Amino acid sequence: MIGVEKGSEKGSVRVTYNVTNPRVFGQQREQNVKPDAILTMEHPSLIVTRDLFNVTVPRRISLVHTKVLVVSEEFARSQPLIKTIESLIRERQFRRDIILLTARGSAETFIRQTNAVLAKSNYKYFELITQTGETTGYTPKAQLHEFLESSEEAGEIAVTVYSGLRESTDLRKSRATDHIVAGEFVTEYDNPAQMLGTALYLGNRMVGKLDGNETMLMRLLRGDMKRFHQMFNDPYQKGKRFACSIHQQEQPQVEVDMNRLPYKVNIRVPLDADLDAIQAGENYAQSLHAIHVLEQQMNKQFNSGAAKLIQQAQQVYKGDFFNIVHHAKRQVISDAEWKRKRWAEQFQHAEITVSFDTKLRRTGKQLGPFTPQE
């Protein structure tokens, strides 16, 4: 793992290397051997710090094995990220499939305090936990090459996983909501590190972040979710909720009309759902009308959340983080024609409509009749 943040002197970077101890993975593992060696230094050149590592460590450091790159939020907001890490990207040993994280607070502190309880080393912990985003929706895709591709497209916002250290273990302060980001989730667990939310980058600088619920909606509009759980307000009993398991088995249908101004974008998101729990205790499965009402309620909440997120993207961040640009580019045949479309400017004024189409496929155990008022 490599952590990058601002140095104490102007023009310098503070770099933290986390190297896995190979003795931990040996057949005859020694007792009380630390799984990681962590070293922090400051230097004007990021790539030179790799060689300076060997002033202390006798093993030759190779970037081929780098799995995670952690950038502090303060550094990401103040410095053009691609320009800063360019020396690493240009290095032949540095692979583009590594995991890119934006850390709340210090990157060094985040790396040093991460405690991989269910993994042998920290890098393996991050490798595994960032794969859960497609089944929870709380984090975006995390690989560096996807970030670089998005950064190169004018008007497209690149994303990374937002991470941080837990602020509190007092469960009385916990909030029963997914409108939070990493660090705000209250838990009692040996590992304080959390991956929750999305860091947004425009022009190679961090411009904002999305919470867990907004990240889930973003991934649904992108079409890279698999299966996740969500709670919805009960349309029949105020204050009650019902829970569903949501499956995204089909890609969103995106239509982009750039023949006139403002551009028009229509997005239809088909979803399948299983009814998991009903707080009201009613058996809605006995009524086709009730099932239809539940589907409408789910669509209503999804549509409302997506509309707010799209408005935020257009008016606040002035960029596309839904991959709509990929559908728009398919309609032109040359780079010159694409430049004339001025997507980066016109996206902010485009008329974007989203319609979710959720179908309840499985309703679970049926206990008794339910007759709602038609």
N, C-alpha and C positions, 0 to 999 in steps of 0.2 A: 504494500500500500504506500501511496505517496500523498502527503498533505501539503497544500500550498496556501499561503496567506501573506499579508503585508509584513515587510521587515521593519525593524526599528529605525533604520536609516532610509532616506529617500533613494529610490531606485533599487533597493534590495528586496529580495523575497525570503520569507521564512519557510523552510522546507522540512518536512518530517517524513522520515522513512520508517516503515514498519516491515521488518524482514522476519519471515517465519524461520524458526530454528529447525533445521532438518533432523536433529536428534529426536525431536518429538515423534517423527513418523517412522523411526527405525523399528526393526523387529524386536529388539531388546531395549525398550524405552527406559530411560533412566528416571528415577524418582526425583521430584522437586526441580525439574528442568523447566525454565520459563519457555512458553511456546513462541514468544516473539521477542525480537530485539528492536528497540525504538531509539532513533537518533534524530535530533533536531539541529539544524544549522541555518545560518543566514549568509546569502551571497548574491551579487548582482546577476549572475547567470544561473538559470535553473538547471541546465544540463551539466554544468561543471560540478554541481553538488554531488552527482553520482560518483565522480572520481575522488572527491574529497572524503566521501564515506570511507574509502579504504585507508585513510589516515588512522582510523580507529579500528575498523573491522578487517580481519585478515582474509575474508572470503571475497572473491571478485563479484561485484554486483552487476547483475544483468537485468535490463529492463524487459527482457522477453517474458519474465515471470510476473510482471506487474498486473494485478487484477483490479485494483481500485484506485481512483484518483479523487481526492477530496479537496474541494475548494471552499474557503470560508466565505460567508455571505458578504461581509464587509469588503473583502478583496474583489468579489464578483461584481459588486455594485460600483466600485471605483476604478477598476481596471478592465481594459478590453481582454477578455479571457483568452481568445484564440491567439492573440499576439503574444501574450505572456507565456503560454504553454507551447508556442510554435516550435521551440527547440526540442521539446519532447516528441511532438508529433512527427517532426522531420527525422528523428532518430530511427534507424532501421529496426532496432530492437523493440521499439515501442509499438504495441499492437493497438488497433482501433476498436477492438471488441471489449475493451476494459469497461468497468463500471464507473460512471461519473456521478459524483454526489456533490450537492451544495450544502455545506454545514452551517447551521445556526451557531454563531459564536466562533470560537477558535478551532481551526482544523486540527492543530496539534492536540488540544485538550480533548477533542472528540475522539481522535485515534487512541490517545493514551487511556481514556476512561472506558472505551468499549471493551466489554468482557464477553467473549463468545462462549456462552454457557453450554450450548448444545453443539458446538463445533470445536475442532482441535485448534483452529487459529482464526483470527479476525477476518482475514481475506475470504475464507470459506463461508463465514457467517454472512458477509455482505453479498457474496455470490449467490447464496441460497435465498436470502430474504428479499432481494430485489426481483426475484422470479415470481413472488407471490402477488405482484400487482395485477396480473391478468385474472386472478381469482378473487381479489378484494377490491380493486379499483382505487386503492389509496395511494399508489405510486405509479408514475409513468414508466415507459421503457427507459432503461438507464445506460445503454451503451454509447460510447463516445462517437462512433462513426455516424449514428443517427443525429446526434447533436451537431456534428460538423456539417452534415448535409443540409440540415434546416438552417444553419447559420449562413450558408452560402446563398440562400434564396431570399431575394429582397421582399420584405413585407411578411416573412414567415418568422414566427417566434419559436426559438429552440427551447427545449425543456430538459430538466434534469430532476432527479429525485431530491426532495428536500429532506434533510436529516437534522437531527439535533439530540441533545442530551436531556433526559427527563428533568423537569423542574421540581416536581413534588411527588412524594409517595403517600401523601395524606389523601386517602380515598374519599374523604368527606368533601374534597375540593373537585372531585371528578365531575365532568359534564357528560350526560348521556346523549352525545351528539357526535356526528362526524364532521362538524364544521370547525375542526381544529387542525393544527399543523404539528409537525414533530417537535417534541419538547413539552407540549401542552397536555399530552395524554398521561393521566395519572395512573401509575401502576406500582405494584410491589413485586420487583423482579431483580435478580442479581445484575442484569445488564441494563444500564440506563440509556443505551443508544436506541433511537427510534427512527423509522423511515415512514414519514407521513406527509403527503402533500407534494406539490410541484413547484420548482423554481423556474421562472420565466426569463428568457434572455432575448433581447432585441438589440441588434448592432453589437453583439458580443459582450454586452453588459447586462447584469441582472436588473430587471425592471419591476419585478413583483413576484408574488407567489399565490398558488391556489391551495385551498384546504382540501381535506379528504373527500368531501362530497363533490366539490367542483372538479377534482381530478377524476373521479368516477364518471361524471358527465362528459368530461373531455374525452376519456377513453371510449365511451359509448359512441360518441360522434365520430371518433377516428375509426371505430370498428375493430379494436384490438383487445376487447374483453373476452372472457370465456364464460365464467360462472361466478356469481356473487350473491350476497344476501342484502335485502333492503326492507325497511319498514315504511308503511304508508298509513296515512290517517284513515280511520274507518269512516266511510260515507254514511253509515247508518247510526252510529253512536259517537257523539262528540267526546273527545278526550281518549278514545280507544284507538288502537292501532292494530294492523295485521302485517305479518311478515311473509315475504316471498323469496324464493330462490330464483334468480333471474339468469337466463341463458341467452347469450348472443351467438346464435348459430348462423346468422346471415349477416353479410356486410351491409352497412347503410347504403341507401340508394341516393346518390348525390347528383343533382342536375344544376348546371351552371349556365346561365344565359348572359353572354357578354356582347350581344348584338346591339344593345342600347344601354343608356345610362339612366338611373343607376343599375349596376349589375344585379341580377336576381339569382338567388341560390335557394334551392328547395332540397331539404334533407329529410328522408323518411328512414326511421330506425325501427326495424322489426325485432321484437323480442319475444321469447317464450318464458313463461313463469310457472312455478309450482307454489301452491298455497301451503305454507309451513305452519303458521300459528295465527290464531285469532283471539285477541284479548277479550272481546265481547262474549265469547263462549257460544256464539250462534253458529249454526251449520249452514253457511252460505252455499255450500256445494249442492244442496237440495233444490236450489232455484237457479234456472238459467238466467233470469233477469238479474238476480243478485250477482252472479258471476260477471255479467256484462257491466254492472255498475262498478264492481271492483276493478275491472279492466280500465274503465273510464277514469277512475280515481288515480290509478297508477300512471296512465298516460298524462293526466292533468299535472301531476307533480313533476314528472320527467320534463314535460314541455315547458312548464314554468321555470324550472331550474336551468334548462338549456337556454331559454330566451334571455334570462338574466346574465348567464355566462357569456353568450355571444355579444350582448350589449357591452359587457365589460371589456371584451377583447377589442371591439371596434372603437369605443369611446375612451377607455382608460389606457390600454396598452397599444392600441392602433396597430395590431398585427394579428395574423392568423396562426393559432396553435391547434387547429382542428384538421389540418392536412387538406383543406378545401383547395388550396393552390394546386395540389397534384391533379385533381379532377379538372381544374380550369386549364392547365397546361396541355392536357390531352386534346383540347379543341383547336390548337394552333399547330402549324406545320413548320415554323421556323423561329429562330431566336429573334429575328427582326420584328416579326408579327407579335411575338410575346411582349417585347419591349413597348410596342405601340399600345398594348392593352393597359399598361401602367397599373398592374394588379396591386402593387404595394400602396398606391394612392387610392385606388377605387374601392379596395376592400372595406375601408372605413365607412363608406357611404352605401355599400351594397345592401339590398333588401334580402335578408336571410330568414327563411321560415323553416321551422323544425316540427316534425310530427312523429311522435312515437306510436307504434302499433304493437301493443302488448297483448298476448293471448295467454290466458290461463289454461294450461294443458292438463295438469294434474292437481286435484283438489284434496287429496288425502282421504282420511277416514271420514265416513258420513255417519253422524250420530243420530240425527232426527230431523224432522221437517222444519223448514224455515219459509215463511210466507211474507215477503216484504210488501209494502204498499207500492202498487204499480205506479 
